[in-house]
């Protein structure tokens, strides 16, 4: 009896040890995914959307975000805003971006060119979609901060047109490394018209003095798109700088996902289609006025096992509903892996994922993808998900962001994208969502170390 009792006790102890070990592993996973959500926009903010975010290489507690806000009573009714945190995203200072020309601003982007050096780019226009505007101007501008976002320079034009909106310069994105700065965007012969003779091209401008001046923009796409601002328009150009200084751009259009690269940002190769894009990039999402699945490009600059890998992140409907994908090239874009499905809900379940963005941590090479997610929800109820890969984009763990589900309706302007950045194991996502019927901007801060 004593022997049997002792054996039983040993089994119980062993079972408890296994259970505690499993629980410990579960707690480690939970701690790794632990995060907090903080409000970014202040109480007076007017519909802050299209957010971009960057973490200072000199200090990961310094985080800068940008967006536009809209609905102001006096012109310009839409203008840019800058948000700065010095405490890892807990509190944020809100500041209206300079707008000396009094134009509509949008498509705001922020990045760091080096420690403490932040760059903010945006479009600036007036007079589009007006038959005979009394004022017609449009361009793309950059401001620079040498103190981590506290003070900003006067705007510098990457391109600017006076007395015309033809061509129209739209949807820029920026990559920077020291004094080399690249901005890529879509150039419309004329914005938003169905004339089959109207064309769009991907264009890139280079600065070699830290965005203080820009050289003349050059078209880089071999095949044009139309001007409708839909699937057959070439859009979504996001530059990324490789370890060798080579600049890579991937965009979407009638041929699918297209890649090109340049050693100096001036001479470009032949465009290469790297993937189809079932459903196109202009994907309808219930409740969302406009949604795109355009690609995001990034390079692994860490000293990890996937150093130098080039990644592309996008959304398409190859499985029947919008899913998030990532694929990787290990030879500077010559060949690519098969697309990896990032959201890990069952395929073809009808759940919608939308508005994705990606950041690769330069310290550990992790691939971090932020997107809105409707799995397990009804109607237009939406949540937010951070997916993270530590094996070079082969598999992704999905971490729900701790926000209440929110409804999106087509009466709300929700912009075209959200923002995420990663550095030193910290992942900062800045995103719009709806709280008590109002759009606000919040930050989800994950610390994986």
Secondary structure by P-SEA (a helix, b strand, c coil): caaaaaaaaaaaaaaaaaaaaaaaaaaaaaaaacbbbbbccccccccccbbbbbbbcccccbbbbbbbbcccccccccbbbbbbbcccccbbbbbbccccccccccbbbbbbccccbbbbbbbbbcccccccccccccccbbbbbccccccccccccccccccccccccccccccccccbbbbbbbbbccccccccccbbbbbbbbbccccccccccccccccccccccccccccbbbbbbccccbbbbbbbccccbbbbbbccccccccccccccccccccccccccccccbbbbbbbbcccccccbbbbbbbccccccccccbbbbbcccccccccccccccccccccccccbbbbbbccccbbbbbbbbbcccccccccbbbbbbbcccccbbbbbbccccbbbbcccccccccccccccccbbbbbbbbbcccbbbbbbbbbbcc
